[in-house]
Amino acid sequence: MEAEGGKVEKKATKKEAEEGWGSKTEFLLACIGMAVGLGNVWRFPYLLHKNGGGAFLIPYVIMLLFEGLPMLYVEMAVGQYFRGGSVVSWQKIHPSLKGVGLCCVVISSFLCIYYVMVIAWILHYLWVSLRGSLPYAGCSYTNDVCCEEDKTLYYWYAVVLKASPSIDDVGDGPSLELLIYLIVAWIFTYLCVFQGVKSTGKVAN
């Protein structure tokens, strides 16, 4: 601390000097990007159709208003107040709750691994869609009669996943093509988060 003109000035601590969001817009877009994911875009329409269509929206909206949004607000408020991740925040609430924060990290890690794998599949389809004709629009790449029954599903299992007939059959081993897409997806993910909120905010914006 330094005294100057009768006032006491405190040097900024490391935590106070940490970089925050560049703007409110970055924070808002990052929150939307976190809340709206593959589950909302892909899974929700399927669940809506499976559980009664429009009738499913009634319990969904009720739970959204009375549980989803309040929990989201509490999560953001706790993170903003303690200015830390899940482990640090739960530990500051009470030391015995550190395990809850660790569980959050483990769950997020599994979700990240799953989502990055899905991004690798998306990159594959993005690449093949740049060709003159879509490979899964026909069966010119195979003589298997199963392809004629469902071309897109056959392409997914036989070409993209290279799925073997049974769990005892390892098939041709790991797909080199998918491995390359997976590495590219992890590189993109790293570039989005390696500088913390600074890089995450720019990506969201």
PEJONOR-V815084 format. One record per backbone hydrogen bond with DSSP energy under -0.5 kcal/mol. NH is the residue of the N-H (numbers start at 1). CO is the residue of the C=O. E is the energy in kcal/mol with one decimal. If there is no record, write none. Layout:
NH CO E
NH CO E
This chain:
2 9 -1.9
4 2 -0.5
4 7 -2.6
7 4 -1.4
9 2 -2.4
9 7 -0.6
17 13 -1.8
18 15 -0.9
27 23 -1.7
28 24 -2.7
29 25 -2.8
30 26 -2.3
31 27 -2.1
32 28 -2.2
33 29 -2.6
34 30 -1.8
35 31 -2.3
36 32 -2.9
37 35 -0.8
41 37 -2.1
42 38 -2.9
43 38 -1.1
44 39 -1.8
46 42 -0.8
47 43 -2.5
48 44 -2.7
49 45 -2.1
50 46 -2.3
51 47 -2.1
52 49 -0.7
53 48 -2.2
55 52 -1.5
56 53 -1.3
57 54 -1.3
58 55 -1.0
59 55 -0.7
60 56 -1.6
61 57 -2.8
62 58 -2.0
63 59 -2.5
64 60 -2.2
65 61 -2.4
66 62 -2.4
67 63 -1.9
68 63 -2.6
69 64 -3.0
71 67 -2.1
72 68 -2.2
73 69 -2.5
74 70 -2.5
75 71 -2.4
76 72 -2.2
77 73 -2.7
78 74 -2.7
79 75 -2.1
80 76 -2.6
81 77 -2.4
82 78 -2.4
83 79 -1.4
84 79 -0.8
89 85 -2.5
90 86 -2.3
91 87 -2.0
92 88 -1.9
93 89 -1.7
94 90 -2.2
97 94 -2.3
98 95 -1.4
100 97 -0.9
101 97 -1.2
102 98 -2.0
103 99 -2.3
104 100 -1.8
105 101 -1.8
106 102 -2.3
107 103 -2.6
108 104 -2.4
109 105 -2.2
110 106 -2.2
111 107 -2.3
112 108 -2.4
113 109 -2.3
114 110 -2.2
115 111 -3.0
116 112 -2.6
117 113 -1.6
118 114 -1.9
119 115 -2.3
120 116 -1.8
121 117 -1.8
122 118 -2.3
123 119 -2.5
124 120 -1.8
125 121 -2.3
126 122 -2.6
127 123 -2.2
128 124 -2.4
129 125 -1.6
130 127 -1.2
131 128 -1.2
137 134 -1.5
138 135 -0.8
142 139 -1.4
147 144 -1.2
148 145 -1.0
149 145 -0.5
149 146 -0.9
150 146 -1.1
154 150 -2.4
155 151 -2.3
156 152 -2.0
157 153 -2.1
158 154 -3.0
159 155 -1.6
160 155 -2.2
161 156 -2.5
163 157 -2.9
169 166 -1.0
170 168 -0.7
173 170 -1.5
176 174 -0.6
179 175 -1.9
180 176 -1.9
181 177 -2.1
182 178 -2.5
183 179 -2.2
184 180 -2.3
185 181 -2.4
186 182 -2.2
187 183 -2.1
188 184 -2.3
189 185 -2.2
190 186 -2.5
191 187 -2.4
192 188 -1.4
193 189 -1.1
193 190 -0.6
194 190 -2.0
196 193 -2.0
198 195 -1.2
200 196 -2.4
201 197 -2.5
202 198 -1.2
203 199 -2.1
204 200 -2.4
205 201 -2.1
